[in-house]
Amino acid sequence: MSEGGRRSTDPELEKFLRENKEMMERLFRENKEMMDRFFREEKERFRGAFDEEMKRAEAFAGERKDKAKDTAQEVYNAFTDPEVQRHFMAMGMEFMMAMSALMSAMPFPDQMKDMAKKAEEARKSASDNSSKAGAGRSKGTKSAAPEKINVEPAPKKKPQSKAKRSSADRDDS
């Protein structure tokens, strides 16, 4: 740039541009049209490729979804298999017997031991009912309905306020 913010141009270039103004305008116009056509074609090609990839992705997702459904069905079938259920029942009964034995062996109050005894009786009853039901199924008869067991929780103690606890502690002394 020259002083005063004015641009200096080559006189020969100015002369060429003036003499070939129409040709330059035509070249710019043709170049613009060519670029517009090029971008349009590329956009259409990109859209086609994008649509094709979307179709592939949807097909892949559909296959994965079907496979996931099949896997979920296989897992469900495994858990609901009668042989597996029989082992789960046996495992549960063993656990209940272990807990009952533990409760009897622990230094708990008699109320807790009575509750453990009732739980053991309920377990035995459930085991007997399960055995009867299994035997009935093999003969083609329906199993007996399980007996309803009522378990009542021990009454909750109301929490005392700090002031009542401290006065109760003093009364005990």
URSULRA-V657938 format. One record per helix or strand of 3 or more residues. SS is the DSSP state (~ for helix, > for strand). FROM is the first residue (numbers start at 1). LEN is the number of residues. Records with the same first field share a line. If there is no record, write none. Layout:
BEGIN
SS: FROM-LEN + FROM-LEN
END
This chain:
BEGIN
~: 3-3 + 11-9 + 21-59 + 82-24 + 110-30 + 162-11
END
